[in-house]
Amino acid sequence: MKTELTFNVLYSGTRSGGENQSLVDIAIAQMEANRQWLTDLDVLVLCHHANTSHAERNCAKIRRALDLLDTLPLTLGHSGSQAFSHALSLLEWLMSGGEYRRAVCILADEEFGQNGLPLPVQENPLSIIEIMPL
């Protein structure tokens, strides 16, 4: 049975050029300031640009900082926002069983820039998206 998902963009922004704060720290600050985003959260997904062990540490950092230790943590690395489609496939499968009902996906594209892309892009984009079954 196919599970349809609904999305709500909770935050979308970028890190300013001179700003030292990591995108993960900005995400933590945004979610801390908007604790209602975390109510009844089942799954925390981090789509991070790098596919290294620090991506898993960043997901653990978010869980610890926001006291989300009862949530299922998922980290999809190496392709940042491009990993979002993989996150959706995984969430669709997880939510089809009915046990998981609400997820927040953080798309953190550290060090993402124009790099010869034909269209203008924002550097260091960050999005926080709520995902639930219909």
QUIBELMO-V474374 format. One line per field, one symbol per residue. burial: + if it has 24 or more other C-alpha atoms within 12 Angstrom, else -. A space follows every 10 residues. Layout:
burial->???
//
This chain:
burial->----+----+ ++-++----- -+++++++-+ +-----++-- ++++++++++ ----++-+++ -++--+-+-- ++++++++++ +-++--++-+ ++-++----+ ++++++++++ ++-------- ---+++++++ +++-
//
